[in-house]
């Protein structure tokens, strides 16, 4: 049998978290200033329990980031820096996918990244997995010519099941094409080999609804092999899901054929308003959280439902502390906490 790989679930022990720090080279200084606090808060929350690997655009940025962290009293002991140019901050989508081989050694999968169907520049970000692999001296499986795949487009339950939306993986509609001519079976075969799953559950999703063409991690996440966290029907309809997709989601079964238990978390009570006062047109999702060593980083919006959502998520992770991360300004650009973090599991590196 050919080598298959296993994608360790997010809640297993991390060696560290990778972050691509916001800079001004692509979207200007105002953009950087508006979103940077989110990275400061994440770094502060993560560094006590795992390494934080910060990708800085250049040496000048590295120095500036160190100054910013010191001004915010963030200890630097567990923080290291890599200097690579990036187009933007979405490391979940363009960054390395850390997997384990049959011997339990950690390696990197470098899937193709094309800026969510060539909507944005992607050349710098597409190179990040190879650069990290080279610097860590760790084996990189180059899948660039095989398949474009964004980390936020898939969710796995750690026990053989992967869920994704067709709209952000195999859609052939103009402006959303990740993989020209790919079939559903071909995509499933890739997921089975490189994520180590035996079952793929597809939602249709909606092409063009947002930049990502509906990433799964905006509205559902597996808590464990038997449980998912998502939203109630009205909230999902409000987010744009079809009745058919909601039915597929709610009736999804694990490898043992058991329907997943569901934990429901609300969306924000109000449509999100940025920290600098701009009214956005959508409510915010709390499902896009990140499970780290000893902490869970939950997107918060300065909304009455922050407290409710934090409490519900806290009840699912009794061994970790929920920390709310203000993502209001980041949300204007289409993402939350999970979109801008990438875990590196504990394990010996395969070189």
BAGU-383577 format. One record per residue (C-alpha): x, y, z; residue number from 1. Coordinates in Angstrom, 3 decimals, padded with zeros to 6 digits. Example, Ala and Ser with C-alpha at 12.3 -4.5 7.8 and 13.67 -1.06 7.14 Angstrom:
# residues 2
<xx = 012.300 yy = -004.500 zz = 007.800 num = 1>
<xx = 013.670 yy = -001.060 zz = 007.140 num = 2>
END
This chain:
# residues 351
<xx = 000.000 yy = 000.000 zz = 000.000 num = 1>
<xx = 001.240 yy = 003.483 zz = -000.856 num = 2>
<xx = 002.184 yy = 005.875 zz = 001.922 num = 3>
<xx = -000.728 yy = 007.796 zz = 003.394 num = 4>
<xx = -000.570 yy = 010.658 zz = 005.836 num = 5>
<xx = -002.570 yy = 011.733 zz = 008.835 num = 6>
<xx = -003.603 yy = 015.280 zz = 009.653 num = 7>
<xx = -003.563 yy = 015.560 zz = 013.467 num = 8>
<xx = -006.602 yy = 017.307 zz = 014.849 num = 9>
<xx = -006.113 yy = 020.843 zz = 016.092 num = 10>
<xx = -006.725 yy = 020.004 zz = 019.755 num = 11>
<xx = -003.753 yy = 017.603 zz = 019.958 num = 12>
<xx = -000.540 yy = 019.053 zz = 021.472 num = 13>
<xx = 001.153 yy = 021.755 zz = 019.428 num = 14>
<xx = 004.822 yy = 022.485 zz = 019.056 num = 15>
<xx = 003.718 yy = 025.947 zz = 018.034 num = 16>
<xx = 001.474 yy = 028.252 zz = 016.029 num = 17>
<xx = 002.426 yy = 030.036 zz = 012.803 num = 18>
<xx = 001.274 yy = 033.618 zz = 012.186 num = 19>
<xx = 001.823 yy = 035.836 zz = 009.141 num = 20>
<xx = 002.103 yy = 039.316 zz = 010.606 num = 21>
<xx = 000.175 yy = 042.119 zz = 008.887 num = 22>
<xx = 002.334 yy = 044.640 zz = 007.024 num = 23>
<xx = 001.815 yy = 047.783 zz = 004.964 num = 24>
<xx = 003.450 yy = 046.680 zz = 001.708 num = 25>
<xx = 000.282 yy = 045.386 zz = 000.076 num = 26>
<xx = -002.713 yy = 047.161 zz = 001.607 num = 27>
<xx = -001.111 yy = 050.231 zz = 003.207 num = 28>
<xx = -000.333 yy = 051.492 zz = 006.707 num = 29>
<xx = -003.967 yy = 052.124 zz = 007.703 num = 30>
<xx = -004.822 yy = 048.464 zz = 007.092 num = 31>
<xx = -001.861 yy = 047.309 zz = 009.137 num = 32>
<xx = -002.687 yy = 049.612 zz = 012.038 num = 33>
<xx = -006.328 yy = 048.549 zz = 012.069 num = 34>
<xx = -005.716 yy = 044.816 zz = 012.256 num = 35>
<xx = -002.413 yy = 044.569 zz = 014.153 num = 36>
<xx = -003.948 yy = 044.515 zz = 017.631 num = 37>
<xx = -005.521 yy = 041.139 zz = 016.807 num = 38>
<xx = -002.032 yy = 039.688 zz = 016.228 num = 39>
<xx = -000.694 yy = 041.239 zz = 019.424 num = 40>
<xx = -003.584 yy = 039.711 zz = 021.388 num = 41>
<xx = -003.158 yy = 036.280 zz = 019.770 num = 42>
<xx = 000.588 yy = 036.254 zz = 020.389 num = 43>
<xx = 000.106 yy = 037.266 zz = 024.009 num = 44>
<xx = -002.462 yy = 034.497 zz = 024.525 num = 45>
<xx = -000.439 yy = 031.777 zz = 022.776 num = 46>
<xx = 003.145 yy = 032.362 zz = 023.896 num = 47>
<xx = 002.732 yy = 031.058 zz = 027.470 num = 48>
<xx = 001.897 yy = 027.524 zz = 026.298 num = 49>
<xx = 003.527 yy = 027.019 zz = 022.918 num = 50>
<xx = 005.988 yy = 028.563 zz = 020.511 num = 51>
<xx = 004.775 yy = 031.353 zz = 018.273 num = 52>
<xx = 006.444 yy = 031.430 zz = 014.854 num = 53>
<xx = 005.985 yy = 034.887 zz = 013.388 num = 54>
<xx = 006.514 yy = 035.462 zz = 009.680 num = 55>
<xx = 007.716 yy = 039.039 zz = 009.140 num = 56>
<xx = 007.819 yy = 040.615 zz = 005.684 num = 57>
<xx = 011.413 yy = 041.825 zz = 005.996 num = 58>
<xx = 014.081 yy = 042.725 zz = 008.572 num = 59>
<xx = 012.608 yy = 046.202 zz = 009.105 num = 60>
<xx = 009.213 yy = 044.688 zz = 009.870 num = 61>
<xx = 010.781 yy = 042.154 zz = 012.246 num = 62>
<xx = 012.331 yy = 044.969 zz = 014.253 num = 63>
<xx = 009.042 yy = 046.914 zz = 014.247 num = 64>
<xx = 007.073 yy = 043.841 zz = 015.413 num = 65>
<xx = 009.525 yy = 043.222 zz = 018.271 num = 66>
<xx = 009.085 yy = 046.857 zz = 019.351 num = 67>
<xx = 005.295 yy = 046.524 zz = 019.196 num = 68>
<xx = 005.333 yy = 043.319 zz = 021.266 num = 69>
<xx = 007.635 yy = 044.854 zz = 023.866 num = 70>
<xx = 005.407 yy = 047.945 zz = 024.110 num = 71>
<xx = 002.486 yy = 045.583 zz = 024.792 num = 72>
<xx = 004.438 yy = 043.647 zz = 027.458 num = 73>
<xx = 004.407 yy = 040.394 zz = 025.454 num = 74>
<xx = 007.297 yy = 038.132 zz = 026.569 num = 75>
<xx = 009.540 yy = 037.155 zz = 023.645 num = 76>
<xx = 010.946 yy = 033.943 zz = 025.149 num = 77>
<xx = 008.689 yy = 031.589 zz = 023.155 num = 78>
<xx = 008.595 yy = 033.713 zz = 020.003 num = 79>
<xx = 010.767 yy = 033.330 zz = 016.952 num = 80>
<xx = 010.791 yy = 035.036 zz = 013.582 num = 81>
<xx = 011.122 yy = 034.016 zz = 009.960 num = 82>
<xx = 011.608 yy = 036.670 zz = 007.318 num = 83>
<xx = 009.613 yy = 035.908 zz = 004.181 num = 84>
<xx = 007.651 yy = 038.326 zz = 002.016 num = 85>
<xx = 003.895 yy = 037.658 zz = 002.137 num = 86>
<xx = 000.938 yy = 039.068 zz = 000.234 num = 87>
<xx = -001.356 yy = 038.989 zz = 003.264 num = 88>
<xx = -002.123 yy = 037.336 zz = 006.606 num = 89>
<xx = -004.182 yy = 034.216 zz = 005.811 num = 90>
<xx = -001.723 yy = 031.521 zz = 006.884 num = 91>
<xx = -004.516 yy = 028.967 zz = 007.410 num = 92>
<xx = -005.089 yy = 029.006 zz = 003.669 num = 93>
<xx = -001.643 yy = 029.457 zz = 002.155 num = 94>
<xx = 000.594 yy = 028.094 zz = 004.903 num = 95>
<xx = 002.043 yy = 024.656 zz = 005.535 num = 96>
<xx = -000.273 yy = 021.760 zz = 006.334 num = 97>
<xx = 001.616 yy = 019.790 zz = 008.981 num = 98>
<xx = 000.847 yy = 016.060 zz = 008.837 num = 99>
<xx = 002.351 yy = 012.867 zz = 010.199 num = 100>
<xx = 003.563 yy = 009.887 zz = 008.212 num = 101>
<xx = 003.075 yy = 006.217 zz = 009.111 num = 102>
<xx = 005.964 yy = 006.406 zz = 011.588 num = 103>
<xx = 004.500 yy = 009.442 zz = 013.349 num = 104>
<xx = 007.073 yy = 011.877 zz = 011.966 num = 105>
<xx = 005.949 yy = 015.414 zz = 011.143 num = 106>
<xx = 006.260 yy = 016.729 zz = 007.620 num = 107>
<xx = 004.762 yy = 019.524 zz = 005.528 num = 108>
<xx = 002.283 yy = 019.299 zz = 002.714 num = 109>
<xx = 002.540 yy = 022.202 zz = 000.292 num = 110>
<xx = -000.780 yy = 022.367 zz = -001.534 num = 111>
<xx = -001.257 yy = 024.897 zz = -004.323 num = 112>
<xx = -002.581 yy = 028.339 zz = -003.381 num = 113>
<xx = -003.988 yy = 030.686 zz = -006.042 num = 114>
<xx = -005.520 yy = 033.539 zz = -004.021 num = 115>
<xx = -008.984 yy = 031.923 zz = -003.726 num = 116>
<xx = -009.352 yy = 031.565 zz = -007.484 num = 117>
<xx = -006.976 yy = 034.401 zz = -008.432 num = 118>
<xx = -009.003 yy = 037.101 zz = -006.683 num = 119>
<xx = -005.878 yy = 038.488 zz = -004.951 num = 120>
<xx = -002.106 yy = 038.371 zz = -005.315 num = 121>
<xx = -000.734 yy = 035.054 zz = -004.141 num = 122>
<xx = 002.796 yy = 034.532 zz = -005.467 num = 123>
<xx = 004.575 yy = 035.333 zz = -002.193 num = 124>
<xx = 002.142 yy = 033.432 zz = 000.025 num = 125>
<xx = 002.217 yy = 030.366 zz = -002.220 num = 126>
<xx = 005.941 yy = 029.955 zz = -001.464 num = 127>
<xx = 005.578 yy = 029.993 zz = 002.343 num = 128>
<xx = 005.346 yy = 026.190 zz = 002.955 num = 129>
<xx = 008.505 yy = 025.519 zz = 000.920 num = 130>
<xx = 010.374 yy = 028.285 zz = 002.746 num = 131>
<xx = 009.360 yy = 026.977 zz = 006.161 num = 132>
<xx = 010.292 yy = 023.422 zz = 005.172 num = 133>
<xx = 013.724 yy = 024.524 zz = 003.995 num = 134>
<xx = 014.386 yy = 026.543 zz = 007.160 num = 135>
<xx = 013.210 yy = 023.750 zz = 009.476 num = 136>
<xx = 015.073 yy = 021.102 zz = 007.477 num = 137>
<xx = 011.812 yy = 019.187 zz = 007.232 num = 138>
<xx = 010.495 yy = 017.131 zz = 004.323 num = 139>
<xx = 007.982 yy = 018.945 zz = 002.102 num = 140>
<xx = 005.536 yy = 017.077 zz = -000.128 num = 141>
<xx = 005.012 yy = 019.334 zz = -003.128 num = 142>
<xx = 001.375 yy = 019.135 zz = -004.203 num = 143>
<xx = 001.352 yy = 022.421 zz = -006.153 num = 144>
<xx = 000.861 yy = 020.698 zz = -009.493 num = 145>
<xx = -001.658 yy = 018.245 zz = -008.039 num = 146>
<xx = -004.278 yy = 020.394 zz = -006.332 num = 147>
<xx = -005.030 yy = 023.841 zz = -004.954 num = 148>
<xx = -006.391 yy = 023.524 zz = -001.417 num = 149>
<xx = -006.861 yy = 026.092 zz = 001.333 num = 150>
<xx = -006.608 yy = 024.959 zz = 004.953 num = 151>
<xx = -009.807 yy = 026.783 zz = 005.893 num = 152>
<xx = -011.757 yy = 024.951 zz = 003.181 num = 153>
<xx = -011.646 yy = 021.609 zz = 005.014 num = 154>
<xx = -012.578 yy = 020.367 zz = 008.482 num = 155>
<xx = -011.555 yy = 016.945 zz = 009.798 num = 156>
<xx = -012.835 yy = 015.077 zz = 012.837 num = 157>
<xx = -009.485 yy = 013.393 zz = 013.575 num = 158>
<xx = -011.038 yy = 009.985 zz = 012.985 num = 159>
<xx = -011.425 yy = 009.532 zz = 009.248 num = 160>
<xx = -013.997 yy = 012.162 zz = 008.204 num = 161>
<xx = -013.394 yy = 015.348 zz = 006.218 num = 162>
<xx = -016.036 yy = 017.955 zz = 005.395 num = 163>
<xx = -015.773 yy = 020.658 zz = 002.724 num = 164>
<xx = -017.844 yy = 022.865 zz = 000.433 num = 165>
<xx = -017.686 yy = 022.162 zz = -003.292 num = 166>
<xx = -017.845 yy = 025.914 zz = -003.924 num = 167>
<xx = -014.355 yy = 026.488 zz = -002.476 num = 168>
<xx = -012.656 yy = 023.298 zz = -003.693 num = 169>
<xx = -014.042 yy = 021.930 zz = -006.952 num = 170>
<xx = -016.294 yy = 024.703 zz = -008.322 num = 171>
<xx = -015.665 yy = 025.498 zz = -011.986 num = 172>
<xx = -017.551 yy = 028.802 zz = -011.897 num = 173>
<xx = -015.669 yy = 031.847 zz = -013.142 num = 174>
<xx = -013.798 yy = 033.717 zz = -010.428 num = 175>
<xx = -013.731 yy = 030.732 zz = -008.077 num = 176>
<xx = -011.680 yy = 028.119 zz = -009.927 num = 177>
<xx = -009.088 yy = 026.461 zz = -007.706 num = 178>
<xx = -008.589 yy = 023.336 zz = -009.806 num = 179>
<xx = -009.535 yy = 023.516 zz = -013.470 num = 180>
<xx = -011.320 yy = 020.387 zz = -014.611 num = 181>
<xx = -011.013 yy = 018.538 zz = -011.299 num = 182>
<xx = -013.661 yy = 015.943 zz = -010.509 num = 183>
<xx = -015.192 yy = 015.276 zz = -007.121 num = 184>
<xx = -013.606 yy = 011.813 zz = -007.092 num = 185>
<xx = -010.141 yy = 013.211 zz = -007.819 num = 186>
<xx = -010.455 yy = 015.713 zz = -004.968 num = 187>
<xx = -011.664 yy = 012.973 zz = -002.617 num = 188>
<xx = -008.733 yy = 010.737 zz = -003.533 num = 189>
<xx = -006.315 yy = 013.565 zz = -002.738 num = 190>
<xx = -007.980 yy = 014.214 zz = 000.616 num = 191>
<xx = -007.985 yy = 010.508 zz = 001.482 num = 192>
<xx = -004.282 yy = 010.160 zz = 000.722 num = 193>
<xx = -002.965 yy = 013.401 zz = 002.162 num = 194>
<xx = -005.307 yy = 013.994 zz = 005.128 num = 195>
<xx = -005.634 yy = 010.303 zz = 005.926 num = 196>
<xx = -009.443 yy = 010.228 zz = 005.846 num = 197>
<xx = -011.760 yy = 007.501 zz = 004.627 num = 198>
<xx = -014.933 yy = 009.542 zz = 004.172 num = 199>
<xx = -015.545 yy = 012.952 zz = 002.571 num = 200>
<xx = -018.807 yy = 014.836 zz = 003.181 num = 201>
<xx = -019.580 yy = 017.601 zz = 000.708 num = 202>
<xx = -021.814 yy = 020.624 zz = 001.094 num = 203>
<xx = -022.554 yy = 022.585 zz = -002.079 num = 204>
<xx = -021.616 yy = 025.948 zz = -000.561 num = 205>
<xx = -022.056 yy = 029.174 zz = -002.511 num = 206>
<xx = -019.637 yy = 030.452 zz = -005.117 num = 207>
<xx = -019.068 yy = 034.195 zz = -004.904 num = 208>
<xx = -020.752 yy = 034.670 zz = -001.534 num = 209>
<xx = -017.451 yy = 035.891 zz = -000.089 num = 210>
<xx = -013.770 yy = 035.878 zz = -001.038 num = 211>
<xx = -013.354 yy = 032.240 zz = -000.003 num = 212>
<xx = -016.491 yy = 031.021 zz = -001.809 num = 213>
<xx = -017.740 yy = 029.733 zz = 001.539 num = 214>
<xx = -015.080 yy = 028.070 zz = 003.648 num = 215>
<xx = -016.423 yy = 025.396 zz = 005.976 num = 216>
<xx = -014.551 yy = 026.858 zz = 008.978 num = 217>
<xx = -016.884 yy = 029.855 zz = 009.035 num = 218>
<xx = -019.866 yy = 027.862 zz = 010.269 num = 219>
<xx = -018.861 yy = 024.393 zz = 011.469 num = 220>
<xx = -016.024 yy = 022.785 zz = 013.375 num = 221>
<xx = -015.505 yy = 019.308 zz = 014.754 num = 222>
<xx = -014.989 yy = 019.319 zz = 018.511 num = 223>
<xx = -014.119 yy = 015.613 zz = 018.536 num = 224>
<xx = -014.892 yy = 012.369 zz = 016.675 num = 225>
<xx = -018.558 yy = 012.488 zz = 017.703 num = 226>
<xx = -019.407 yy = 016.168 zz = 018.062 num = 227>
<xx = -019.549 yy = 019.257 zz = 015.888 num = 228>
<xx = -020.159 yy = 022.880 zz = 016.751 num = 229>
<xx = -022.301 yy = 024.883 zz = 014.365 num = 230>
<xx = -025.290 yy = 027.238 zz = 014.344 num = 231>
<xx = -029.046 yy = 026.761 zz = 014.384 num = 232>
<xx = -031.025 yy = 026.657 zz = 011.162 num = 233>
<xx = -032.058 yy = 030.327 zz = 011.116 num = 234>
<xx = -028.483 yy = 031.491 zz = 011.655 num = 235>
<xx = -027.195 yy = 029.200 zz = 008.888 num = 236>
<xx = -029.876 yy = 030.399 zz = 006.490 num = 237>
<xx = -028.906 yy = 033.948 zz = 007.421 num = 238>
<xx = -025.297 yy = 033.106 zz = 006.526 num = 239>
<xx = -026.411 yy = 031.959 zz = 003.096 num = 240>
<xx = -026.531 yy = 028.183 zz = 003.446 num = 241>
<xx = -029.228 yy = 026.369 zz = 001.497 num = 242>
<xx = -031.808 yy = 024.085 zz = 003.098 num = 243>
<xx = -030.081 yy = 021.186 zz = 001.340 num = 244>
<xx = -026.683 yy = 022.051 zz = 002.844 num = 245>
<xx = -028.167 yy = 022.485 zz = 006.322 num = 246>
<xx = -029.778 yy = 019.066 zz = 006.017 num = 247>
<xx = -026.475 yy = 017.504 zz = 004.873 num = 248>
<xx = -024.668 yy = 019.163 zz = 007.779 num = 249>
<xx = -027.220 yy = 018.173 zz = 010.419 num = 250>
<xx = -027.503 yy = 014.538 zz = 009.246 num = 251>
<xx = -023.744 yy = 014.004 zz = 008.733 num = 252>
<xx = -022.396 yy = 010.793 zz = 010.258 num = 253>
<xx = -018.964 yy = 009.742 zz = 011.499 num = 254>
<xx = -017.059 yy = 006.644 zz = 010.326 num = 255>
<xx = -019.214 yy = 004.490 zz = 012.604 num = 256>
<xx = -022.385 yy = 005.776 zz = 010.929 num = 257>
<xx = -023.473 yy = 007.775 zz = 013.976 num = 258>
<xx = -024.949 yy = 011.241 zz = 013.487 num = 259>
<xx = -022.696 yy = 013.837 zz = 015.088 num = 260>
<xx = -023.901 yy = 015.414 zz = 018.292 num = 261>
<xx = -024.333 yy = 019.118 zz = 017.736 num = 262>
<xx = -023.431 yy = 022.077 zz = 019.911 num = 263>
<xx = -025.093 yy = 025.279 zz = 018.700 num = 264>
<xx = -023.468 yy = 028.645 zz = 019.100 num = 265>
<xx = -025.216 yy = 031.885 zz = 018.053 num = 266>
<xx = -023.925 yy = 034.422 zz = 015.579 num = 267>
<xx = -023.455 yy = 037.959 zz = 016.877 num = 268>
<xx = -026.700 yy = 039.620 zz = 017.975 num = 269>
<xx = -025.999 yy = 042.634 zz = 015.774 num = 270>
<xx = -024.290 yy = 043.180 zz = 012.468 num = 271>
<xx = -020.608 yy = 043.781 zz = 013.111 num = 272>
<xx = -019.303 yy = 047.308 zz = 013.528 num = 273>
<xx = -015.535 yy = 047.752 zz = 013.231 num = 274>
<xx = -013.533 yy = 049.146 zz = 016.129 num = 275>
<xx = -013.091 yy = 052.374 zz = 014.156 num = 276>
<xx = -016.852 yy = 052.751 zz = 013.653 num = 277>
<xx = -017.619 yy = 051.358 zz = 010.191 num = 278>
<xx = -020.911 yy = 049.470 zz = 010.012 num = 279>
<xx = -020.586 yy = 046.145 zz = 008.183 num = 280>
<xx = -023.422 yy = 044.284 zz = 006.545 num = 281>
<xx = -023.019 yy = 040.871 zz = 008.188 num = 282>
<xx = -023.244 yy = 039.325 zz = 011.595 num = 283>
<xx = -020.088 yy = 037.642 zz = 012.925 num = 284>
<xx = -019.394 yy = 033.944 zz = 013.488 num = 285>
<xx = -017.869 yy = 032.505 zz = 016.654 num = 286>
<xx = -017.253 yy = 029.071 zz = 015.093 num = 287>
<xx = -014.001 yy = 030.247 zz = 013.515 num = 288>
<xx = -012.036 yy = 029.746 zz = 016.745 num = 289>
<xx = -008.601 yy = 028.209 zz = 017.261 num = 290>
<xx = -007.784 yy = 025.438 zz = 019.735 num = 291>
<xx = -004.255 yy = 025.814 zz = 021.118 num = 292>
<xx = -002.319 yy = 024.313 zz = 024.038 num = 293>
<xx = -004.277 yy = 025.230 zz = 027.199 num = 294>
<xx = -006.203 yy = 028.048 zz = 025.501 num = 295>
<xx = -008.956 yy = 028.488 zz = 022.922 num = 296>
<xx = -008.927 yy = 031.760 zz = 020.986 num = 297>
<xx = -012.495 yy = 032.781 zz = 020.137 num = 298>
<xx = -013.360 yy = 035.645 zz = 017.779 num = 299>
<xx = -015.132 yy = 038.429 zz = 019.649 num = 300>
<xx = -016.902 yy = 041.481 zz = 018.241 num = 301>
<xx = -017.836 yy = 043.788 zz = 021.107 num = 302>
<xx = -021.295 yy = 042.236 zz = 020.851 num = 303>
<xx = -023.779 yy = 041.094 zz = 023.535 num = 304>
<xx = -023.403 yy = 037.510 zz = 022.278 num = 305>
<xx = -019.614 yy = 037.440 zz = 022.870 num = 306>
<xx = -020.164 yy = 036.362 zz = 026.456 num = 307>
<xx = -022.730 yy = 033.690 zz = 025.511 num = 308>
<xx = -020.562 yy = 032.217 zz = 022.749 num = 309>
<xx = -017.423 yy = 032.220 zz = 024.907 num = 310>
<xx = -019.314 yy = 030.346 zz = 027.623 num = 311>
<xx = -020.695 yy = 027.703 zz = 025.242 num = 312>
<xx = -017.250 yy = 027.104 zz = 023.732 num = 313>
<xx = -015.641 yy = 027.078 zz = 027.186 num = 314>
<xx = -017.988 yy = 024.243 zz = 028.190 num = 315>
<xx = -016.593 yy = 022.114 zz = 025.342 num = 316>
<xx = -012.952 yy = 022.616 zz = 026.371 num = 317>
<xx = -012.891 yy = 022.320 zz = 030.153 num = 318>
<xx = -009.119 yy = 021.709 zz = 030.193 num = 319>
<xx = -008.401 yy = 024.999 zz = 028.404 num = 320>
<xx = -009.143 yy = 028.650 zz = 028.944 num = 321>
<xx = -011.250 yy = 030.539 zz = 026.411 num = 322>
<xx = -009.765 yy = 033.903 zz = 025.486 num = 323>
<xx = -011.835 yy = 036.323 zz = 023.410 num = 324>
<xx = -009.878 yy = 037.978 zz = 020.597 num = 325>
<xx = -011.270 yy = 041.198 zz = 019.137 num = 326>
<xx = -011.536 yy = 040.579 zz = 015.373 num = 327>
<xx = -013.834 yy = 043.447 zz = 014.385 num = 328>
<xx = -011.367 yy = 045.136 zz = 012.043 num = 329>
<xx = -010.090 yy = 041.856 zz = 010.647 num = 330>
<xx = -013.664 yy = 040.751 zz = 009.954 num = 331>
<xx = -014.035 yy = 043.650 zz = 007.539 num = 332>
<xx = -011.439 yy = 041.845 zz = 005.413 num = 333>
<xx = -013.283 yy = 038.550 zz = 005.543 num = 334>
<xx = -011.680 yy = 036.513 zz = 008.319 num = 335>
<xx = -011.503 yy = 035.641 zz = 011.984 num = 336>
<xx = -009.081 yy = 033.790 zz = 014.290 num = 337>
<xx = -008.925 yy = 030.360 zz = 012.635 num = 338>
<xx = -008.196 yy = 031.952 zz = 009.241 num = 339>
<xx = -004.959 yy = 033.549 zz = 010.470 num = 340>
<xx = -003.464 yy = 030.738 zz = 012.590 num = 341>
<xx = -001.809 yy = 027.448 zz = 011.623 num = 342>
<xx = -000.791 yy = 024.755 zz = 014.078 num = 343>
<xx = 002.414 yy = 022.712 zz = 014.065 num = 344>
<xx = 001.863 yy = 019.456 zz = 015.952 num = 345>
<xx = 004.342 yy = 018.027 zz = 018.443 num = 346>
<xx = 006.555 yy = 015.332 zz = 016.942 num = 347>
<xx = 009.952 yy = 014.582 zz = 015.457 num = 348>
<xx = 010.502 yy = 016.244 zz = 012.110 num = 349>
<xx = 011.032 yy = 014.161 zz = 008.979 num = 350>
<xx = 013.962 yy = 015.444 zz = 006.945 num = 351>
END
